[in-house]
Amino acid sequence: MNAPVCGHSPSLSRSLAGWLFGLLIALLLLTLALPLLNPAGWLGKAQPLILGPTDQPIATLTRHSLLYKSDSRGLYLVVRSQWQLLKPLQAGDKVRVELLNDKGIRIDQLSQAVEKRQKCRQNRCTLDLNSALRAPDDALDSRYQLRIGLLLADRPESAEYSQILQTLPERGFNLTYLMTSLLLVLLVSAAVLRALLPRLRRSYRSRVLGSLLLGNLTFVLLHGFVVFKLGEFLLWSGFRPEHYYLAWGSMVLGWSLCALAGFNLYMGLVFTALSGIGLLANFMKIAIYGVPLGGDDLGNMMALLHILLDQHPVLPVLALLGLLFLCWRFALSRWILRTTAATAAFFALCVFATQTGNKLLGANIRYVDRAVNYHRDIIRAGPGLYLFNLVDEMLQSGNIFRYPLQINERTPELSQPAPGQPPRFDLVIVLQYESLWLDWQGRICAPAPTLSLPAGVAQWHKTIHSPTTGGMTVLAEFEMNTGLPVGLLKQGVVPYYYLSDKVPGLASSARQNGYQTLFAHPYVEKFWGRAKAIPALGYQERWFDTRFTTLEHKGLYISDDALIDHLIKRSEQDDKPLFAYAVTMQGHGPFDGDRYRAQQIDKACPDQSPAERQLLNTYYTGVVDAMASLERLLKTLDGSGKRYLVVAFGDHQPFLMSAGKGIHGAKPPRDAPYQIPMMAFTRNDGAIALDRQFAPVRQLYQMGQATRALLAGDLTPIEDRPLLHPVLGEEKGFDPSPLVPQIRASFRADALP
């Protein structure tokens, strides 16, 4: 009974393998030919747009596509438009492309003379045009619109017939989809590999062919379904074929390295997993912090690992014992060696691929299709090379500025300030509160906590802009300490890793004017590179997590109240003038755990899920504690008799996940996620008018400049100049030249333009 089945099974397997082999060859040929087939033409706009009245049209916009180009300066919008003209264009005729914000207000435009770009054959004229204009950095995250029109010199009314193109997309991120699709890619690749393995084991030639077919399969699956959607993948392939082929070659080469070096074809799955995990990590960081992965994240991951090991020192021992058991039980030593070798080959290929790409295509160019909507810096020469560029970035140094700056040996150096007057204050404290925000418009059904202060305390409050939202504390800390805008730097750069040995800023000015300097942050010293950056900023005394005890925790972190206790005791230690900069931790996310238990304050609106209410209650409790700690500090200082200045602010708004949807109101302004509370307090004796002193401050780096002037004894308010924000953009008239001497003094030479 079983004999026929046993005899038929190998034949069926061979037939299936042969059919699968042929299918993979066909997929390979299609993948290689795809850019030549112009798939973007298949997906073009089917319905043409007629400009002008139907009885006398100006022209017909037959097809258009919207793409993003990103370089070291920022984001550009590339509009490709194809026109069918009613008559030949004349001198003075132009195509105008306008970028409109969510309120329909024009924020940028480009007009191009086109009479020399048209093609006329047998009384039929067409125009194929690419138009590039600068777009805000958040164009992939906000509702912008495009308007396009043909302006004819002999028909002034033609400007009225411009057409609105489709709304630019919003950023999308679905962690479950990405993880599931990545797992499916690995499973499909593994299943195909298992089915073809007998055929591919015959010789090295078979291995090479197998790596070509399987590398191509994972390229199509990873790029066509995980990174892109299928239609977006087709558009990308036709837009820049050289980038498409380089990304394809890198994936295939990764599989080939595993095959030719004898690592076994299964190691190609390791290569695919590393590529996918890197892109997944990038998407997650963008969703949480709004910026992509950078080379400095390796150091931050090592710092997080150090924190984990400090809290759970037994984990490495357990992991090692588990690994030894698995090796003994399943003879995994060979596979571990192969995986290690494949990983090393992957990182070597990363560097090779980016260097090759730089030579062939030019460095720092990224192209992203309009429909690819997660972030402008995800893709460099195609998504397959993004992680490669990340690894290369870890090993390279160079210009970190995206704003053009003229810095050379003729650039004036920062002048040394003249010896200042005796310190104006006995105590200056800057309190950078983690995730402190007070202006919610919904989701939390309670007003923000306020301060109840004695009449002897003069106070000033204002809402200003932080350079970041949801995270990246280090950017707010940098702006406040140096008075330099983060918008000068390339997206995702952590400036603390590039500072010079002596940075002019708050602490250095305080020391020059007779203050002792203290930096306090109850967290790991190495995180964000603070171990080197804080001494470079001029802080003599430095407190980190080792200063505090486990009894001083509230929830996950050291409480704000404990930090204030330490600052008060330090201020009473001696009579020498003190400048202290403190960064709190209690209000740090994640907020989804019941960290405060019985101490939690229940003020979240009732019409939400239990998980969302829990998260919002956790956040609100932290805000109440933060304001209470500030109030206690000010009351203590008011009774101390000291001349004091306290500056307190939130570094950025919290990352509240889905619970934060609608917290800014129904129709929030574009800058709503970047608004933070800024407060200043001093003795109410008429010595300083806070309203006048800080009136021009609208962004965090300006507050750094104003505070630095006070530390130097200068009561002249800073000038109200046009500002630069890394996401909201630059105001008209912004001029970085006054900042150039300080920039030159603040950063290492190899990081300057």
Summary of the structure (lengths in Angstrom):
residues: 753
radius of gyration: 30.0
end to end distance: 79.5
largest distance: 104.8
contacts: 2427
relative contact order: 0.10
helix: 45%
strand: 18%
